[in-house]
Amino acid sequence: MDGYRLVLSESKIIISGLSLLLKQNGVTPIVKSGTIPGYELTLDMDELYVDNLELDKAKKHIKKYLEQINKYR
């Protein structure tokens, strides 16, 4: 994906929460799902991409989010 950088590959629930947080803070992420179309198979991993132009803005939110998540692991 030209112009976008993969910032996190993680479980669907983690990516969903981070995606919501980024949207609330003015960053528009793209999520690629591990679900295989046409089948009921799920790889349980999603990928979150951020536009290179929004990367600096997103980094601080991503860092804080991951710190919160890692507190409880």
N, C-alpha and C positions, 0 to 999 in steps of 0.2 A: 504494500500500500504506500504509494508515493506520497511524501509529505506528512506521514504519520509515523509515530514511534511506538513500539510495543513497550508499555510501562509495567505491565503485570500480567502474569499467567497464574491463575489461582482458582479455587473452587467458585462455583456459581454464586454462592451466597456472599462471599467476600467481594467479588467483582460487582455484584448488584449494589451492594452498599457503597462501594467507592464510586461507582458510576453516578449514583444519586447525589452523593456529596459533591462531586465535581460539577454536575449540572446546577446544583443550588448555588455554586460559586462562580458561575459564568463560563465554565469550561465544557465543551461539547465532546465527550468521548465516543469512541466507536467500540462496541463489544462484539467479538466474534465468539459464537457459541460452539461448544463441543458436541452439540446435538447433531446427529446425522439425519438429514432430511429424508423422509420417506420410511424411516425406521424408528422404532421406539428405543434406540440405543443412545445413551448419553455417556460422554467421556468424563463427566463431572469436572471439567476444567474449561474455563472461559479465558479469553484474552482481551485485555483492555488496551486500546490504542488512543493516543492523544496527538492532535495536530502539532507539528513541530513549532508553529507560531505560538501555541498556548502552553508549551511544555514547561517553561519557567513558572508560569502562573500555577500550573497543576502540581508541580513538584512539592511545594510546601504542604498542600492538602494531602497528597499521597503519603508523604512522610509521617504526618500526624496521624493519619488513618491507620497506617501499618503499625505505628507505635502503640496505638490503642488496642489493635487486634492482638499484637504479640504479648501484651500484658496478661492476657487470659489463656495463652497457649501453654 
